[in-house]
Amino acid sequence: MRSWAAWSPGIEDRDAWRAWCEEPKELAREGRPAANFLPPLLRRRCSGLARIMLSAAFDCCEPEVRAQVATVFASRHGNINESIELLERLARGQALSPTRFSHSVHNAQAGLYSIAADNRQASSSIAAQEDTFGSGWIEALTLLARDPRRPVLLVVGDVPLAATFAALVDEPETSYALALLLEADAPGVGVRIALEHGAPQARRPRWPDALEFLRWFLSDAPRLSLACGRRRWVWERTA
């Protein structure tokens, strides 16, 4: 792994994240970055989730790399809150915003990144319920295997669900994003991922899986295992 960056309200740079990983505390539920690196017109069109994910993505990559990477944007819920708002307005017979409609699709963040970074490389958008982080990793490794010379930017993020659906999921309610720049044969510590199967395991995560991964990556622990029902996503360090 070549680089990483993360964003959550009040924890906005690497030093702050290293401190949080050593002594984690409750993460803020609401908040969005200023995202001043985006042109004003594009910034005004971004949802809170888009600002968060693009902030992590731009902070993770050097300027000369942003247009060259393949990308994977992974989010369990994506812009569903915008879709809920549109459906509620439709039910009330109110006019719909074309801009909000165009940015309610799940690949909105990927499209906005491609515009902001002038990136025309391969891109995927992933949603896989509680397996979203692990599935995003697999998709990123697939792109890396297809073209080992091109780094892959994996960006994972979510914001809390609107009240309409919030009771249907059991997950940490926070606004966050983690960006990882993956590169074949990158110097330093490597990471290997595996998927194991076993007896069903109940799990009430305190932090999003992506941030559990960051805590592990910045620690000395050799192995991370995250249970999802019968599945266990496992990451191990390689020399």
Helices and strands as residue ranges (DSSP letters): E 3-7, H 14-22, H 40-45, H 48-60, H 63-66, E 70-74, H 80-91, H 98-102, H 108-116, E 123-126, G 129-131, H 132-146, E 152-158, H 163-166, E 176-182, E 190-201, H 209-217, E 223-238
